């Protein structure tokens, strides 16, 4: 089953590994900016799985696979190639720092699992990509749109959570850096003028791992839904 999943994703796997391994060639020299760049680059990882359901509907494989005896195992194994690319990219991009690499991996796992769930639901890669980008935008800009609450009585909570649970924030702490001294957070948010309490790298990492697990369950549910048509016509019979 794993061999079949690797063959199915071989070209995406090859391209993804090449990009992951060569990241040091184009990443900024500054350690903080490197982690920011890697977290941003991970946003492309969903394309390791997007478009898969549409191809299967076109080739008539969608319905036979839906009835697979171990569908849950199949859905999980089909995420393995993308997870491998993410693991390599996180380790290389973080300079081999385990905690930072795990934080980056968790962020990528969530995005890939979310994209997979959306793709299996509608077989529309473009629409799924837009939703993923919207989710990324909400999370990435949280220190900005929550800034209005920073100076309230309990303002330290939105300030602390929006910075500490930020994927780049978790990666920075995992690399032994202080988020409040990071030039991006300090320059573009109000974190330098409000109370932001320190969070470890693990709360954000666990959060994205948990969200990724929930997205996997959604993928499994959507994989069981019968579909008809292709592309714009690919709808669940039950919807």
ZIWO-V338042 format. One line per field, one symbol per residue. ss: DSSP state (h for helix, s for strand, l for the rest). phi: phi as a letter, one per 30 degrees, with the letter a starting at -180 (. if undefined). burial: I if it has 16 or more other C-alpha atoms within 10 Angstrom, else O. A space follows every 50 residues. Layout:
ss->???
phi->???
burial->???
This chain:
ss->lhhhhhhhlhhhhhhhhhhhhlhhhlllllhhhhhhhhhhhhhhhhhhll lhhhhhhhhllhhhhhllllhhhhhhhllhhhhhhhhhhhhhhllllhhh hhhhhhhhhhhhhhhhhhhhhhllhhhhhhhhhhhhhhhhlhhhhlhhhl llllhhhhhhhhhhllhhhhhhhhllllhhhlhhhhhhllllllllllll lhhhhhhhhhhhhhhhhhhhhhhlllssllhhhlsslll
phi->.dddddddcddddddddddddceddbddddedddddddddddddeeddbd jdddddddcicddeddcedcddddddddddedddddddddddddiidedd ddddddddeddddddddddddbhcdddddddddddeddddcedddcedcd cdecddddddddcdcdeddddddddiccddcddddddcbcddbbdbddcd ddddddddddddddddddddddddddbbiaidcdbdddd
burial->OOOOIIOOIOOIIOOIIOOIIOIIOOIOOOIIIIIIIIIIIIIOIIIIII IIIIOIIOOOOIIOIIOOOOIIOIIOIIIOIIIOIIIIIIIIIIIOIOII IIIIIIIIIIIIIIIIIIIIIIIIIOOIIOOIOOOIOOIIOIIIOIIOOI OOOOIIIIIIIIIIIIIIIIIIIIIOOOIIOIOOIOOOIIIIOIIIOOII IIOIIIIIIOIIIIIIIIIIOIIIIIIOOIIOOIIOOOO
